[in-house]
Amino acid sequence: MQSLTAAQYFFVYNAFSFTFATMAAATVFLWLGRSQVGRAYRTALTISGLVTAIAAYHYWRIFESWGAAFEVRDGIVTVTGLAFNDAYRYVDWLLTVPLLLIELVLVMRLSRSETFTKATRLGLAAALMIVLGYPGEIADDNGTRALWGTLSTIPFLYIVYELFVGLGDAIKRQPVEARGLVKTARWITFASWGFYPIVYMVPYTSFSGAATETALQIGYTVADIVAKAGLGVLIYMIAVRKSEIEYGEAEPVAMRGQRPVPEV
């Protein structure tokens, strides 16, 4: 890697710090928010908070690794000899990306068999997408990067198909009051995930050296915030809205698991 400028170094450094704080705050918000929704939606919020908790941990490790890999003296950035461990990012994605799709399926509250089928297929496709993308990410030549990037696109296209076709009827069955939020969550998932391949292709652009590394780290970080913390807030909003519809209001602690008894 060519030498980073101080501005590039601190831009990435501060982005990692901000993202750690965002993911940690989202985790607290989502787990505390479980008391505001019906029992049927608590698992979705638990998983959503787990996603941001895993991301917070890995961003802390990425933040520490970035700080250890470089040294700044008098505005000059030099390498310390310790390698920046970007593998934390792919380990994070391998754990969190399947869970992101599962939380979306769970908050839709489909039948048990449909939930199992959709969650399993989407989760496995997401894991395969990450596994196939990693060899290209660490490749030294663009040809190898393009090969594995293309292979990774195959499960990605399947996920897109499932989001817009496979789950199409299920979204139509959602309550009218919550349907718009579910559609928004689907689009947020698609848009944020679609941003990853764009960032993946940065080495093919006019960026080079340190500029490429900076663009990659910032691009992936922005996508992570939207895909995890942003989607998590939407999942919470959907869960609250559907709880209000089913219980008349967001389910209080004393009524968890109980259906309202109609007045006689």
DRENTIDO-140050 format. One line per 3 residues: number of its first residue (from 1); their letters; for each residue x negated, y negated, z negated of C-alpha. Coordinates in Angstrom, 2 decimals, always signed. Example, Ala and Ser with C-alpha at 12.3 -4.5 7.8 and 13.67 -1.06 7.14 Angstrom:
BEGIN
1 = as = -12.30 +4.50 -7.80 | -13.67 +1.06 -7.14
# end
This chain:
BEGIN
1 = mqs = +0.00 +0.00 +0.00 | -1.25 -3.47 +0.84 | -1.62 -5.84 -2.09
4 = lta = +1.60 -7.31 -3.39 | +1.93 -11.01 -3.93 | +2.83 -12.13 -7.44
7 = aqy = +6.27 -13.16 -6.16 | +6.90 -9.70 -4.68 | +5.70 -7.95 -7.81
10 = ffv = +7.86 -9.97 -10.19 | +10.87 -9.83 -7.85 | +10.87 -6.04 -8.03
13 = yna = +9.87 -6.03 -11.72 | +12.79 -8.27 -12.70 | +15.21 -6.36 -10.45
16 = fsf = +14.36 -3.11 -12.26 | +14.79 -4.81 -15.65 | +18.14 -6.31 -14.63
19 = tfa = +19.39 -2.99 -13.30 | +18.45 -1.14 -16.48 | +20.43 -3.68 -18.51
22 = tma = +23.38 -3.49 -16.10 | +23.53 +0.31 -16.22 | +23.21 +0.38 -20.01
25 = aat = +25.97 -2.21 -20.44 | +28.21 -0.34 -17.98 | +27.72 +2.87 -19.96
28 = vfl = +28.86 +1.23 -23.20 | +31.83 -0.40 -21.45 | +32.99 +2.81 -19.76
31 = wlg = +32.69 +5.03 -22.82 | +34.42 +2.52 -25.08 | +37.09 +2.15 -22.40
34 = rsq = +38.12 +5.79 -22.82 | +40.36 +4.74 -25.71 | +42.34 +2.51 -23.34
37 = vgr = +43.44 +5.21 -20.89 | +45.52 +8.37 -20.91 | +44.02 +11.76 -21.73
40 = ayr = +44.18 +12.81 -18.08 | +41.71 +10.06 -17.12 | +39.22 +10.23 -19.96
43 = tal = +37.03 +12.81 -18.20 | +36.66 +10.51 -15.19 | +35.46 +7.68 -17.45
46 = tis = +33.16 +10.04 -19.35 | +31.50 +11.12 -16.11 | +31.35 +7.54 -14.84
49 = glv = +29.58 +6.49 -18.04 | +27.28 +9.50 -17.73 | +26.30 +8.34 -14.24
52 = tai = +25.29 +4.90 -15.49 | +23.56 +6.38 -18.55 | +21.41 +8.62 -16.34
55 = aay = +20.70 +5.66 -14.07 | +19.76 +3.45 -17.04 | +17.24 +6.04 -18.23
58 = hyw = +15.66 +6.44 -14.81 | +15.51 +2.70 -14.19 | +13.69 +2.30 -17.48
61 = rif = +11.17 +4.91 -16.34 | +10.89 +3.25 -12.91 | +10.42 -0.13 -14.62
64 = esw = +7.63 +1.26 -16.81 | +5.95 +3.03 -13.89 | +6.00 -0.16 -11.79
67 = gaa = +4.44 -2.14 -14.62 | +1.75 +0.48 -15.17 | +0.85 +0.73 -11.47
70 = fev = -0.09 -2.95 -11.11 | -1.88 -5.61 -13.09 | -1.38 -9.36 -12.72
73 = rdg = -4.21 -11.73 -13.61 | -4.31 -15.39 -12.66 | -1.52 -14.84 -10.15
76 = ivt = -3.37 -11.99 -8.39 | -1.80 -8.52 -8.28 | -4.15 -5.53 -8.28
79 = vtg = -3.52 -1.80 -8.51 | -4.50 -0.08 -11.74 | -5.13 +3.33 -10.22
82 = laf = -1.93 +4.78 -11.68 | +0.52 +5.77 -8.96 | +3.99 +4.24 -8.92
85 = nda = +6.33 +7.20 -9.45 | +9.23 +6.60 -7.08 | +10.35 +10.23 -7.49
88 = yry = +12.40 +9.09 -10.50 | +14.81 +7.55 -8.02 | +15.47 +10.81 -6.17
91 = vdw = +15.82 +12.77 -9.41 | +18.39 +10.19 -10.46 | +20.28 +10.48 -7.17
94 = llt = +20.27 +14.27 -7.31 | +22.08 +14.07 -10.66 | +24.31 +11.04 -10.17
97 = vpl = +25.41 +11.08 -6.52 | +27.46 +14.30 -6.84 | +28.98 +12.95 -10.08
100 = lli = +30.03 +9.72 -8.33 | +32.23 +11.70 -5.96 | +33.54 +13.93 -8.73
103 = elv = +34.66 +10.95 -10.83 | +36.58 +9.56 -7.86 | +38.34 +12.89 -7.35
106 = lvm = +39.15 +13.20 -11.06 | +40.69 +9.75 -11.40 | +43.04 +10.58 -8.52
109 = rls = +44.52 +13.36 -10.69 | +45.10 +15.95 -7.99 | +46.27 +19.50 -8.63
112 = rse = +43.80 +21.71 -10.47 | +42.98 +23.80 -7.38 | +42.64 +20.75 -5.13
115 = tft = +40.44 +18.99 -7.69 | +38.14 +22.00 -7.96 | +37.87 +22.43 -4.19
118 = kat = +37.25 +18.77 -3.39 | +34.85 +18.20 -6.27 | +32.82 +21.31 -5.42
121 = rlg = +32.55 +20.60 -1.71 | +31.74 +16.92 -2.12 | +29.30 +17.55 -4.97
124 = laa = +27.35 +20.17 -3.02 | +27.30 +18.02 +0.12 | +25.99 +15.07 -1.88
127 = alm = +23.23 +17.17 -3.47 | +22.23 +18.54 -0.05 | +22.09 +15.00 +1.36
130 = ivl = +19.63 +13.93 -1.35 | +17.47 +17.06 -1.05 | +17.16 +16.64 +2.72
133 = gyp = +16.34 +12.95 +2.46 | +13.46 +13.27 -0.01 | +10.82 +14.84 +2.32
136 = gei = +11.34 +11.94 +4.72 | +11.07 +9.36 +1.93 | +7.61 +10.57 +0.92
139 = add = +6.39 +11.22 +4.49 | +3.44 +9.20 +5.79 | +4.63 +9.09 +9.40
142 = ngt = +7.87 +7.74 +10.83 | +8.50 +10.85 +12.94 | +8.82 +13.08 +9.88
145 = ral = +10.85 +10.39 +8.16 | +13.25 +10.26 +11.12 | +13.61 +14.06 +11.23
148 = wgt = +14.59 +14.45 +7.58 | +16.67 +11.29 +7.68 | +18.67 +12.76 +10.56
151 = lst = +19.16 +16.06 +8.73 | +20.29 +14.15 +5.63 | +22.86 +12.31 +7.74
154 = ipf = +24.75 +15.55 +8.48 | +26.10 +16.07 +4.93 | +26.60 +12.29 +4.68
157 = lyi = +28.93 +12.37 +7.69 | +30.82 +15.27 +6.12 | +31.29 +13.21 +2.94
160 = vye = +32.59 +10.28 +5.00 | +35.02 +12.65 +6.74 | +36.30 +13.94 +3.41
163 = lfv = +36.67 +10.43 +1.99 | +38.76 +9.15 +4.88 | +40.44 +12.29 +6.22
166 = glg = +40.24 +15.02 +3.60 | +41.41 +12.71 +0.80 | +43.71 +10.68 +3.04
169 = dai = +46.93 +12.48 +2.08 | +45.93 +12.54 -1.59 | +45.46 +8.76 -1.56
172 = krq = +48.89 +8.32 +0.01 | +50.34 +10.24 -2.93 | +48.81 +7.84 -5.46
175 = pve = +51.21 +5.44 -7.23 | +51.80 +2.31 -5.18 | +50.49 +0.13 -8.01
178 = arg = +47.15 +1.98 -8.04 | +46.81 +2.95 -4.39 | +45.05 -0.24 -3.38
181 = lvk = +42.43 +0.20 -6.10 | +41.81 +3.81 -5.03 | +41.34 +2.69 -1.43
184 = tar = +38.94 -0.01 -2.61 | +36.96 +2.58 -4.58 | +36.74 +4.71 -1.45
187 = wit = +35.46 +1.77 +0.59 | +32.98 +0.75 -2.11 | +31.63 +4.30 -2.09
190 = fas = +31.32 +4.31 +1.69 | +29.82 +0.81 +1.96 | +27.26 +1.27 -0.82
193 = wgf = +26.24 +4.70 +0.42 | +26.05 +3.39 +3.97 | +23.53 +0.83 +2.73
196 = ypi = +21.05 +3.55 +1.67 | +20.35 +4.76 +5.26 | +19.81 +1.14 +6.31
199 = vym = +17.19 +0.70 +3.58 | +15.74 +4.12 +4.48 | +15.03 +2.74 +7.97
202 = vpy = +13.11 -0.33 +6.74 | +9.72 +1.17 +7.75 | +10.93 +1.04 +11.37
205 = tsf = +11.45 -2.72 +11.20 | +9.00 -5.61 +11.43 | +8.31 -5.29 +7.70
208 = sga = +4.94 -3.82 +6.87 | +2.76 -3.01 +3.88 | +3.82 -4.67 +0.65
211 = ate = +6.85 -6.28 +2.31 | +8.16 -2.82 +3.21 | +7.75 -1.57 -0.35
214 = tal = +9.47 -4.66 -1.74 | +12.39 -4.35 +0.69 | +12.81 -0.64 -0.09
217 = qig = +12.84 -1.13 -3.86 | +15.20 -4.12 -3.81 | +17.52 -2.53 -1.25
220 = ytv = +17.87 +0.74 -3.15 | +18.33 -1.14 -6.41 | +21.17 -3.31 -5.08
223 = adi = +22.89 -0.24 -3.63 | +22.58 +1.58 -6.97 | +24.21 -1.27 -8.90
226 = vak = +27.19 -1.37 -6.54 | +27.55 +2.41 -6.19 | +27.30 +3.18 -9.92
229 = agl = +28.17 +0.23 -12.15 | +30.49 -1.36 -9.58 | +32.34 +1.86 -8.83
232 = gvl = +32.49 +2.64 -12.54 | +34.41 -0.57 -13.23 | +36.83 +0.31 -10.42
235 = iym = +37.33 +3.81 -11.85 | +38.17 +2.19 -15.19 | +40.67 -0.16 -13.54
238 = iav = +42.34 +2.73 -11.71 | +42.55 +4.77 -14.91 | +44.10 +1.86 -16.83
241 = rks = +46.58 +1.09 -14.05 | +47.72 +4.71 -13.75 | +47.96 +5.04 -17.54
244 = eie = +50.19 +1.97 -17.63 | +52.42 +3.52 -14.97 | +52.68 +6.88 -16.71
247 = yge = +52.94 +5.67 -20.30 | +54.42 +2.21 -19.89 | +51.13 +0.73 -21.13
250 = aep = +47.52 +1.79 -21.53 | +47.74 +4.82 -23.79 | +47.12 +4.03 -27.47
253 = vam = +45.02 +6.42 -29.52 | +48.02 +7.84 -31.38 | +49.75 +8.86 -28.14
256 = rgq = +46.88 +10.62 -26.39 | +48.08 +13.72 -24.63 | +51.74 +12.93 -25.26
259 = rpv = +54.32 +11.89 -22.75 | +56.70 +9.10 -23.77 | +60.05 +10.39 -25.00
262 = pev = +62.93 +8.67 -23.21 | +65.43 +6.89 -25.40 | +68.83 +8.55 -25.79
# end
